[in-house]
Amino acid sequence: EVQLVESGGELVQPGGSLRLSCAASGFTFSSYGMYWVRQAPGKGLEWVSTIRSGGGTTYYADSVKGRFTISRDNAKNTVYLQMNSLKPEDTAVYYCVRGGGAYNMDLWGKGTLVTISS
């Protein structure tokens, strides 16, 4: 089965940190770039970050730049999102997404809920 499974979402206070994980299976993980995308309650999808297949190039939305770090461990078929200095506006369902080439997001996980609240 080809799938992405996110984990690590939970309730955390503003200013706190959290690391999300995404476990990939059913495909050659190291051949694909990966994305994190989020959806805040009642809002649309927002691209958060991208990491290329080799892990050497990363991109971030301005809203998270300097606070979030995307990384991957191809040996473990896992991509991570380290989130620091969390803000209430970071509250969202976070999705791990596979890049199918030419910006095509061809495989999505079910998401993990991150809630930032005091």
Residue, then its C-alpha position, 0 to 999 in steps of 0.5 A: e500500500v502506498q501511503l503517508v502517515e503523519s504523527g506527533g500532533e498535539l496540544v502545545q502552549p504558545g512558544g513551545s516546540l513540537r516535531l511532526s513525523c511522516a512515515a512513508s511506505g509503498f514507494t521509493f521514498s528517496s526519489y521524491g521531494m516532500y511537502w508539508v501543507r497545513q489547513a487552519p480551522g475554517k481556512g484553506l490549504e497553506w503550503v508550509s515547507t518543501i524538501r527535495s529528495g536528497g534533503g539538501t534543499t529546503y523551502y519555507a513559507d514566510s509565515v514559518k521561516g526561522r521557526f520551522t525546519i523540515s528534514r528527512d531521513n531517507a534510510k528511515n523513509t521519514v520526513y520531519l517538521q520541527m516547529n519552534s516558537l509556536k504561535p496560536e496561528d500555527t493551529a492547523v491540521y498538518y499534512c505530509v505530501r509527496g511531490g510527484g514532479a512539476y509541483n504535482m502533489d500526488l499523495w497525501g497523508k490523512g493529517t495530524l492536528v496541531t493545536i497551539s493554545s494556552 
